[in-house]
């Protein structure tokens, strides 16, 4: 199956502009059909979906370009591809740790305000929250 740019755009949920940008940057190379119209293969679709997943994890355009070039070069690029993915995985792990810590703080804040509303103690909530946080840190 092949897709025109608009069809692929709708199928995977990215704009036509994004697909053209990925092509301009060398991340995806669609076939060209009659009248030079882009034709994306199933392989192109899967590759763009991979790119999107990596972008969602924060992989840089530079790393994506390097990875794409290595992938296209065949087996001799495998070790370097693993290195790119391993380094990126470490960055993602650090982001996850940060998100977990921030989620914990967010949950505490929500719980604090919900409990304050239940107890009808809405006065000076910020000071009470700061004092409670200082006490938690001492423990």
N, CA, C and O of each residue as an XYZ file, in Angstrom:
556
protein
N       0.844     -1.186      0.000
C       0.000      0.000      0.000
C       0.887      1.246      0.000
O       1.923      1.285      0.664
N       0.474      2.237     -0.736
C       1.180      3.520     -0.724
C       0.206      4.616     -0.329
O      -1.011      4.478     -0.451
N       0.790      5.718      0.152
C      -0.007      6.849      0.627
C       0.476      8.122     -0.049
O       1.674      8.317     -0.252
N      -0.451      8.968     -0.386
C      -0.092     10.330     -0.774
C       0.172     11.081      0.523
O      -0.176     10.599      1.602
N       0.777     12.245      0.428
C       1.181     12.971      1.622
C      -0.006     13.285      2.546
O       0.111     13.167      3.765
N      -1.134     13.681      1.972
C      -2.315     13.984      2.780
C      -2.877     12.751      3.468
O      -3.343     12.823      4.605
N      -2.831     11.624      2.776
C      -3.330     10.370      3.346
C      -2.460      9.926      4.518
O      -2.967      9.535      5.570
N      -1.141      9.992      4.320
C      -0.234      9.590      5.396
C      -0.355     10.542      6.575
O      -0.333     10.118      7.731
N      -0.480     11.811      6.281
C      -0.641     12.811      7.327
C      -1.818     12.473      8.231
O      -1.692     12.495      9.455
N      -2.953     12.162      7.633
C      -4.151     11.803      8.404
C      -3.974     10.471      9.116
O      -4.395     10.312     10.262
N      -3.361      9.531      8.447
C      -3.187      8.176      8.993
C      -2.357      8.176     10.278
O      -2.678      7.455     11.223
N      -1.302      8.975     10.315
C      -0.408      8.943     11.486
C      -0.524     10.175     12.378
O       0.117     10.243     13.427
N      -1.334     11.145     11.972
C      -1.607     12.285     12.838
C      -0.536     13.356     12.893
O      -0.342     13.986     13.933
N       0.158     13.570     11.794
C       1.099     14.692     11.705
C       0.726     15.535     10.490
O       0.028     15.073      9.588
N       1.190     16.745     10.481
C       0.843     17.637      9.371
C       1.656     17.298      8.120
O       2.725     16.691      8.192
N       1.121     17.705      6.990
C       1.849     17.558      5.734
C       3.163     18.337      5.802
O       4.186     17.902      5.275
N       3.114     19.487      6.453
C       4.317     20.300      6.625
C       5.399     19.510      7.356
O       6.570     19.563      6.978
N       5.014     18.780      8.399
C       5.984     17.973      9.158
C       6.598     16.913      8.270
O       7.808     16.692      8.319
N       5.788     16.253      7.462
C       6.324     15.228      6.557
C       7.299     15.835      5.551
O       8.345     15.252      5.265
N       6.957     16.997      5.019
C       7.878     17.674      4.085
C       9.176     18.062      4.790
O      10.262     17.956      4.220
N       9.048     18.512      6.039
C      10.230     18.895      6.824
C      11.122     17.675      7.057
O      12.339     17.755      6.891
N      10.524     16.554      7.439
C      11.313     15.333      7.635
C      12.021     14.935      6.348
O      13.158     14.465      6.377
N      11.349     15.123      5.225
C      11.971     14.816      3.937
C      13.133     15.776      3.670
O      14.213     15.353      3.258
N      12.905     17.052      3.907
C      13.952     18.062      3.683
C      15.188     17.772      4.541
O      16.320     17.996      4.112
N      14.955     17.273      5.752
C      16.057     16.982      6.666
C      16.691     15.617      6.415
O      17.653     15.246      7.088
N      16.164     14.878      5.464
C      16.736     13.575      5.111
C      16.296     12.440      6.014
O      16.914     11.376      6.013
N      15.236     12.651      6.786
C      14.779     11.609      7.704
C      13.891     10.575      7.015
O      13.823      9.426      7.452
N      13.222     10.973      5.959
C      12.377     10.055      5.207
C      12.461     10.443      3.728
O      12.491     11.623      3.378
N      12.497      9.430      2.879
C      12.591      9.681      1.445
C      11.465      8.921      0.747
O      11.584      7.724      0.486
N      10.375      9.623      0.449
C       9.274      8.946     -0.243
C       9.620      8.713     -1.704
O      10.478      9.383     -2.278
N       8.932      7.750     -2.284
C       9.071      7.541     -3.725
C       8.357      8.684     -4.417
O       7.533      9.374     -3.818
N       8.681      8.875     -5.679
C       7.981      9.894     -6.473
C       7.235      9.195     -7.594
O       7.802      8.395     -8.339
N       5.965      9.511     -7.698
C       5.136      8.906     -8.732
C       4.943      9.846     -9.902
O       5.748     10.741    -10.161
N       3.863      9.613    -10.587
C       3.498     10.433    -11.729
C       3.409     11.894    -11.303
O       2.930     12.191    -10.209
N       3.859     12.791    -12.141
C       3.865     14.227    -11.860
C       4.655     14.581    -10.598
O       4.389     15.595     -9.953
N       5.620     13.740    -10.259
C       6.518     13.976     -9.121
C       5.778     14.023     -7.771
O       6.232     14.677     -6.832
N       4.649     13.332     -7.689
C       3.859     13.307     -6.456
C       4.474     12.302     -5.483
O       4.814     11.181     -5.859
N       4.606     12.722     -4.240
C       5.165     11.852     -3.207
C       4.270     10.638     -2.999
O       3.048     10.756     -2.917
N       4.897      9.476     -2.917
C       4.199      8.230     -2.593
C       4.951      7.584     -1.435
O       6.092      7.147     -1.584
N       4.296      7.533     -0.287
C       4.899      6.945      0.903
C       4.515      5.473      0.982
O       3.343      5.117      0.856
N       5.507      4.633      1.190
C       5.269      3.197      1.311
C       4.912      2.858      2.758
O       4.982      3.701      3.652
N       4.533      1.619      2.955
C       4.268      1.129      4.322
C       5.546      1.249      5.159
O       5.499      1.578      6.344
N       6.671      0.980      4.526
C       7.965      1.133      5.210
C       8.177      2.591      5.630
O       8.592      2.844      6.761
N       7.903      3.547      4.749
C       8.011      4.971      5.094
C       7.109      5.305      6.283
O       7.507      6.027      7.197
N       5.895      4.769      6.254
C       4.936      5.025      7.335
C       5.507      4.551      8.673
O       5.492      5.289      9.658
N       6.004      3.329      8.700
C       6.567      2.780      9.940
C       7.771      3.589     10.405
O       7.955      3.815     11.601
N       8.585      4.021      9.453
C       9.764      4.808      9.795
C       9.372      6.172     10.384
O       9.955      6.607     11.377
N       8.399      6.836      9.784
C       7.939      8.129     10.294
C       7.330      7.951     11.683
O       7.525      8.797     12.556
N       6.602      6.869     11.894
C       6.052      6.602     13.229
C       7.166      6.433     14.256
O       7.045      6.904     15.387
N       8.250      5.764     13.869
C       9.412      5.633     14.753
C       9.996      7.011     15.065
O      10.296      7.315     16.219
N      10.155      7.832     14.048
C      10.681      9.186     14.239
C       9.804      9.958     15.224
O      10.307     10.627     16.127
N       8.504      9.858     15.040
C       7.574     10.567     15.929
C       7.745     10.091     17.367
O       7.783     10.903     18.292
N       7.847      8.784     17.556
C       8.048      8.255     18.914
C       9.346      8.789     19.522
O       9.374      9.173     20.691
N      10.392      8.813     18.746
C      11.668      9.308     19.268
C      11.587     10.808     19.571
O      12.128     11.267     20.577
N      10.919     11.564     18.709
C      10.734     13.001     18.969
C       9.933     13.211     20.255
O      10.229     14.119     21.032
N       8.916     12.370     20.479
C       8.099     12.491     21.686
C       8.914     12.239     22.951
O       8.563     12.732     24.023
N       9.989     11.480     22.835
C      10.853     11.237     23.995
C      11.951     12.292     24.121
O      12.764     12.251     25.044
N      11.961     13.231     23.186
C      12.933     14.320     23.266
C      14.214     14.100     22.485
O      15.170     14.856     22.656
N      14.261     13.090     21.636
C      15.477     12.878     20.852
C      15.696     14.078     19.939
O      14.761     14.580     19.315
N      16.929     14.523     19.874
C      17.254     15.702     19.068
C      17.207     15.379     17.579
O      17.361     14.229     17.170
N      16.993     16.408     16.789
C      17.001     16.259     15.343
C      18.361     15.750     14.869
O      18.442     14.929     13.955
N      19.415     16.237     15.490
C      20.766     15.798     15.125
C      20.933     14.293     15.346
O      21.459     13.591     14.482
N      20.481     13.796     16.511
C      20.578     12.358     16.778
C      19.715     11.559     15.808
O      20.114     10.488     15.352
N      18.525     12.085     15.492
C      17.670     11.399     14.534
C      18.321     11.325     13.154
O      18.249     10.299     12.477
N      18.951     12.414     12.750
C      19.634     12.413     11.449
C      20.774     11.402     11.451
O      20.914     10.618     10.512
N      21.588     11.419     12.504
C      22.698     10.466     12.594
C      22.188      9.029     12.587
O      22.719      8.170     11.882
N      21.158      8.785     13.376
C      20.577      7.439     13.450
C      20.069      7.002     12.071
O      20.308      5.871     11.648
N      19.378      7.889     11.387
C      18.837      7.573     10.058
C      19.958      7.244      9.081
O      19.864      6.270      8.334
N      21.010      8.041      9.081
C      22.139      7.782      8.182
C      22.790      6.439      8.494
O      23.138      5.682      7.587
N      22.951      6.149      9.786
C      23.549      4.870     10.175
C      22.658      3.703      9.775
O      23.139      2.676      9.295
N      21.371      3.868      9.974
C      20.424      2.818      9.622
C      20.466      2.537      8.125
O      20.422      1.385      7.693
N      20.551      3.603      7.347
C      20.608      3.443      5.896
C      21.920      2.830      5.432
O      21.978      2.235      4.356
N      22.974      2.966      6.233
C      24.281      2.429      5.843
C      24.378      0.923      6.046
O      25.321      0.294      5.565
N      23.427      0.346      6.744
C      23.427     -1.108      6.929
C      24.086     -1.531      8.231
O      24.184     -0.755      9.182
N      24.534     -2.774      8.249
C      25.031     -3.385      9.477
C      26.244     -2.687     10.082
O      26.435     -2.736     11.297
N      27.062     -2.043      9.266
C      28.264     -1.419      9.825
C      27.940     -0.264     10.771
O      28.802      0.172     11.535
N      26.717      0.228     10.726
C      26.319      1.316     11.627
C      25.631      0.860     12.897
O      25.244      1.687     13.723
N      25.473     -0.443     13.065
C      24.690     -0.963     14.182
C      25.248     -0.553     15.543
O      24.484     -0.137     16.413
N      26.541     -0.659     15.745
C      27.126     -0.317     17.050
C      26.873      1.148     17.398
O      26.560      1.471     18.543
N      27.007      2.026     16.417
C      26.770      3.453     16.655
C      25.281      3.732     16.893
O      24.935      4.611     17.682
N      24.398      2.983     16.211
C      22.961      3.141     16.447
C      22.616      2.750     17.881
O      21.829      3.417     18.553
N      23.219      1.660     18.329
C      22.993      1.224     19.716
C      23.473      2.295     20.678
O      22.811      2.567     21.680
N      24.603      2.901     20.393
C      25.138      3.960     21.256
C      24.182      5.158     21.316
O      23.933      5.701     22.393
N      23.656      5.563     20.174
C      22.703      6.682     20.136
C      21.476      6.344     20.982
O      21.026      7.159     21.788
N      20.936      5.134     20.792
C      19.738      4.732     21.528
C      20.016      4.583     23.018
O      19.183      4.960     23.842
N      21.166      4.044     23.371
C      21.523      3.863     24.780
C      21.685      5.214     25.470
O      21.184      5.416     26.576
N      22.378      6.127     24.823
C      22.542      7.476     25.397
C      21.187      8.163     25.552
O      20.923      8.828     26.553
N      20.344      7.991     24.554
C      19.027      8.624     24.624
C      18.181      7.996     25.733
O      17.443      8.694     26.429
N      18.293      6.686     25.892
C      17.562      6.016     26.964
C      17.939      6.595     28.328
O      17.074      6.769     29.186
N      19.208      6.891     28.531
C      19.646      7.486     29.802
C      19.010      8.862     30.022
O      18.618      9.205     31.138
N      18.915      9.637     28.952
C      18.259     10.950     29.054
C      16.784     10.784     29.404
O      16.243     11.530     30.220
N      16.141      9.802     28.780
C      14.719      9.555     29.050
C      14.528      9.113     30.497
O      13.576      9.542     31.149
N      15.418      8.263     31.008
C      15.327      7.820     32.410
C      15.424      9.009     33.362
O      14.679      9.086     34.339
N      16.333      9.931     33.081
C      16.467     11.123     33.924
C      15.197     11.969     33.874
O      14.749     12.496     34.892
N      14.620     12.092     32.672
C      13.365     12.839     32.531
C      12.253     12.172     33.326
O      11.461     12.845     33.984
N      12.198     10.846     33.264
C      11.179     10.115     34.017
C      11.317     10.351     35.516
O      10.320     10.541     36.213
N      12.542     10.338     36.007
C      12.776     10.609     37.427
C      12.283     12.004     37.796
O      11.642     12.194     38.830
N      12.585     12.965     36.949
C      12.134     14.337     37.198
C      10.611     14.408     37.182
O      10.007     15.043     38.047
N       9.991     13.756     36.199
C       8.524     13.749     36.117
C       7.907     13.073     37.345
O       6.895     13.542     37.866
N       8.510     11.977     37.807
C       7.981     11.283     38.990
C       8.037     12.191     40.219
O       7.076     12.271     40.985
N       9.156     12.864     40.397
C       9.296     13.777     41.537
C       8.277     14.910     41.453
O       7.649     15.265     42.450
N       8.119     15.468     40.270
C       7.165     16.564     40.097
C       5.726     16.088     40.258
O       4.889     16.823     40.782
N       5.429     14.875     39.816
C       4.095     14.316     39.989
C       3.801     14.098     41.473
O       2.692     14.356     41.940
N       4.796     13.625     42.199
C       4.628     13.429     43.643
C       4.317     14.764     44.328
O       3.419     14.839     45.167
N       5.049     15.798     43.974
C       4.803     17.121     44.543
C       3.411     17.612     44.159
O       2.695     18.162     44.996
N       3.028     17.421     42.913
C       1.713     17.831     42.443
C       0.608     17.101     43.216
O      -0.376     17.714     43.630
N       0.778     15.795     43.405
C      -0.205     15.023     44.164
C      -0.310     15.512     45.607
O      -1.407     15.611     46.156
N       0.836     15.816     46.219
C       0.824     16.339     47.595
C       0.087     17.671     47.656
O      -0.693     17.925     48.574
N       0.345     18.503     46.677
C      -0.296     19.823     46.644
C      -1.815     19.673     46.508
O      -2.577     20.333     47.215
N      -2.240     18.811     45.605
C      -3.670     18.583     45.403
C      -4.302     18.021     46.675
O      -5.351     18.493     47.115
N      -3.658     17.011     47.263
C      -4.170     16.428     48.515
C      -4.278     17.483     49.605
O      -5.268     17.545     50.333
N      -3.252     18.305     49.704
C      -3.240     19.349     50.732
C      -4.435     20.283     50.570
O      -5.138     20.574     51.538
N      -4.661     20.752     49.342
C      -5.765     21.680     49.110
C      -7.125     21.005     49.294
O      -8.055     21.601     49.837
N      -7.227     19.760     48.838
C      -8.491     19.048     49.029
C      -8.803     18.854     50.515
O      -9.941     19.041     50.946
N      -7.788     18.479     51.291
C      -7.981     18.317     52.738
C      -8.317     19.648     53.401
O      -9.143     19.701     54.312
N      -7.682     20.717     52.946
C      -7.960     22.040     53.509
C      -9.404     22.445     53.243
O     -10.057     23.036     54.103
N      -9.898     22.128     52.053
C     -11.293     22.442     51.742
C     -12.250     21.623     52.616
O     -13.254     22.134     53.112
N     -11.913     20.340     52.790
C     -12.759     19.482     53.626
C     -12.815     19.983     55.073
O     -13.856     19.942     55.728
N     -11.671     20.451     55.542
C     -11.584     20.924     56.926
C     -11.945     22.399     57.044
O     -11.897     22.977     58.129
N     -12.303     22.993     55.926
C     -12.690     24.406     55.888
C     -11.578     25.319     56.407
O     -11.832     26.277     57.136
N     -10.345     25.002     56.016
C      -9.182     25.794     56.440
C      -8.544     26.452     55.231
O      -7.395     26.158     54.903
N      -9.257     27.322     54.577
C      -8.721     27.920     53.355
C      -7.830     29.121     53.623
O      -7.143     29.576     52.708
N      -7.812     29.643     54.818
C      -6.991     30.816     55.132
C      -5.516     30.436     55.192
O      -5.142     29.427     55.789
N      -4.702     31.249     54.572
C      -3.247     31.117     54.623
C      -2.743     29.728     54.205
O      -1.864     29.165     54.858
N      -3.292     29.187     53.135
C      -2.914     27.861     52.678
C      -1.460     27.778     52.228
O      -0.790     26.771     52.456
N      -0.983     28.822     51.601
C       0.396     28.781     51.102
C       1.381     28.630     52.255
O       2.280     27.793     52.187
N       1.230     29.412     53.294
C       2.144     29.336     54.446
C       2.071     27.950     55.085
O       3.099     27.374     55.443
N       0.883     27.426     55.224
C       0.723     26.106     55.816
C       1.412     25.048     54.956
O       2.065     24.149     55.485
N       1.272     25.150     53.641
C       1.913     24.194     52.731
C       3.431     24.276     52.849
O       4.101     23.246     52.924
N       3.975     25.478     52.865
C       5.426     25.662     52.966
C       5.922     25.100     54.294
O       6.941     24.411     54.328
N       5.218     25.384     55.383
C       5.615     24.863     56.688
C       5.596     23.337     56.697
O       6.503     22.708     57.241
N       4.567     22.739     56.097
C       4.462     21.282     56.039
C       5.608     20.705     55.213
O       6.176     19.676     55.579
N       5.953     21.353     54.107
C       7.051     20.873     53.259
C       8.367     20.916     54.028
O       9.169     19.987     53.935
N       8.596     21.989     54.788
C       9.833     22.094     55.576
C       9.893     20.971     56.608
O      10.949     20.376     56.826
N       8.767     20.688     57.236
C       8.728     19.599     58.218
C       8.986     18.241     57.561
O       9.679     17.401     58.136
N       8.439     18.019     56.368
C       8.647     16.759     55.641
C      10.115     16.579     55.290
O      10.638     15.467     55.350
N      10.787     17.680     54.922
C      12.197     17.602     54.539
C      13.087     17.292     55.731
O      14.144     16.683     55.566
N      12.680     17.702     56.934
C      13.468     17.430     58.144
C      13.440     15.951     58.503
O      14.365     15.437     59.132
N      12.368     15.272     58.098
C      12.226     13.844     58.435
C      13.126     13.037     57.592
O      13.158     11.813     57.719
